[in-house]
Amino acid sequence: MKISKVWFDETNIYLVLDSGHTIGNPLGWFKRLENASEAQRLRFEIGPLGDSIHWEELDEDLSLESFFDFKRELNYAKI
């Protein structure tokens, strides 16, 4: 699986995968993103292997694997 798109709403971060699935998690799980401005959240790069996201300005890195943390409740986008 690879990340093909990243987007946000007021309280969540969402990933669209190359499989067509969309998953989301609360920004509260990622304090740097939660505290960032909307503009800062949008300045990211998807890693070269498609399995991570990096925010240089925020010094934040998320792996695709972190979105499947089964110790927390998963949220699925309602599209």
N, C-alpha and C positions, 0 to 999 in steps of 0.2 A: 504494500500500500504506500502511496505517496500523497502528499498534500498538494492539491491543485489550486486551492483558494482559501483565503483567510478573511473573515469578516466579523464585525461586532454589532451588538445592539447595546442598549443602555447598561445591561447587567451581565452579558455573556460574551464569550469568544467562541466562534464557530469555525470549523474546518470542513472543507469539501474535499473528499478523497477521490483519487482517480478511479475508484470502484463505483463512484456515484453517491456514496453515503455521505451524509452531513452529520457531524457530531458537534456538540457544544458543551461547554463547561462554564460555571460561574466565574466572573472576573475575580471574585473573592478568593478563589483558590490561588490566584497569582497576584499577590499584593502590589508588585511593581506595575503591572498592567492596570489594576484597579485604581491606583493612585495617579496614573498617567493621564494626560489630556487625550482627547480624541485624535488630534493631529499626531501626537507622539505614538499612539497605538498603531496608526496607519503607516508609520515609517519602519517597516520590517523587511526582512529578506527570508525567503524560503531557502533552506540549506540545499547544497548541490545534489544530495541524494534524495531530496524531497521528503525527508523524514524529520525535519526540525524547522524551527522558526527562530530568527535572531533579531533583536532590537538593540542596535549598537548604542543609541542614545540612552536607553534605559538599562543597559548591561543585563539584559534578560534573554535567556534561551529556553525554549520549550521543545521537548521531543514529542513526536507523535505518540510514543509510548505513554507519556504523562497524561494523555487524554483518556487513557484506559486504566486509570487508577481505581481499582474495584473496592478500595476502602472508602470511596466517596460515591455518592449517587451520580450516575451519568444522566445527562440531559440530551435529548434528541430534538433537533430542530423541527418545528411544526411548519412545514412548507405547504 
